[in-house]
């Protein structure tokens, strides 16, 4: 995550970690396959020469921290502790690096990128889920738990986040890849992580600084490594490249022996930088962090946690000693009017997961773990699948048309009514990808839609790709087809099962006579003859028969019909309706008693059609359109294959014709010679 440009201007006690573009240019140590730093990549443990005026501020060279007589440094923190403001600061002037002989230019990664990269996580729990995913991916390597808890920073007694698992741990080389951008060692198709970016985005979203401890045993060597990714350090020292100090120990002989790649001074410089900018002030305190890790595993400590706009910690640890909550989301809940139905809704997990990490973690993974636990603040999280508690559940099979060349996948969706219905009106789909929850309670129907209410579905959609923050899906044609299919599933399930929960399905046809009782007839409005003629000839468009007239006059019947989109948008009905016919308007008086009835129904020549039925027809048309589009593609491929086959046949015919012509000429010559 750095470049050679920093070598002549960074604090002289830093190890520079190259990004992925330099991986093959770094010589390897034959014993442990780690980067061997050349003298140009590390600097001696001494201040820069007085004649040099580096842009970056150098770290003062005090006595090593933790030694007798050394003074503990002051608490280091950013001027702005709000995450959404931390990326705004004045940059130092860019300076061109001094290149070594034969060395090529390459891009640097500015510390601001750490912050902007982390803004992909709009929701703090999404960042925590990324760290859970890393531990879950270690199940194949023997991990049996991941725990998250609050600890305290010894420097200033501020809260910090602890994540710890007992997976295989990271070797020194693996830790360097973890701290770099774009590396991903997860090759299996079942792993959740895939971009090599989750650790950086998630940790920087939760706090300004993170320190990692990892112990690993590979072949005959057991190692433990410490790495520091500190936005505070980079900002306070004016860096224009991402510098990550690290130290490694060989513990094969049951004591911590420093692994030296360059010189002892280089190793000590890295250690001193870690001690100066981390919560730990001595080497012994660092090594104590490995005592509860065991023979293998990883511990992550995120400190200098971000504050909200009010200057209070974004994460709340005090409201529930067995949970971590989002303070801003809880504040919104407190401002909501506490009616009986509202209280019941807020107690449901679909609402709780917005601000309760325990609720969110309980639904985060679709299949229950057999030998793995998520331990939140000392108490295991009980996994919960809402599909297990649905009433009148039904499994619907969906076959997305991913590719004609591959075997078509089958997606099973479990649908049913939530057990609390009709006390609460919860609906939507929990959509998972590779066992991980991506979209919880995704509403595919409009808020004002009465059909489908109380219906919840659960499915695993591995055929579409999630977004980088794993809180949504990429907007592809597969995604839009899935959305339309889920909408159809929900409406069909509702019509077939709503009577089981005390609701009556909406009748498909209602007579015009019955409907007219719910539609107010406005006073007659004088329209010119041309308007009357257009009105009569457009009965199929307006839904009113051409002979619908007032008994006492020949003036046309004009109905007050509110906007049919209001039911989908949830807007209140208008006080009056404006009917435009051939650019002339007839303004209708207020209609209070008929508004709700008319909103649900549109008049046609045979009766009425509900908004839901129109939506359903739209879905059907969309699916048919997609089906025809796929058939069209298939036919085009067939036509191309036939055209190619035709060309080949023509070529063969030409060859045969030429061969026959040649033989005919030979025969003629032979006959002429014989005579």
Helices and strands as residue ranges (DSSP letters): G 4-6, G 20-25, G 83-85, H 111-118, H 124-136, G 137-141, E 145-152, E 159-165, H 172-179, H 198-206, E 207-218, E 221-230, H 231-236, E 246-250, E 257-258, H 264-277, H 283-288, E 297-305, E 315-316, E 325-326, H 327-335, H 340-346, H 349-352, H 357-363, E 373-376, E 379-380, G 386-389, E 391-398, E 411-417, E 428-433, E 436-442, E 455-460, H 477-497, G 498-501, H 512-516, H 529-537, H 539-542, H 566-569, E 578-581, E 584-587, H 595-599, E 601-604, E 607-610, H 611-674
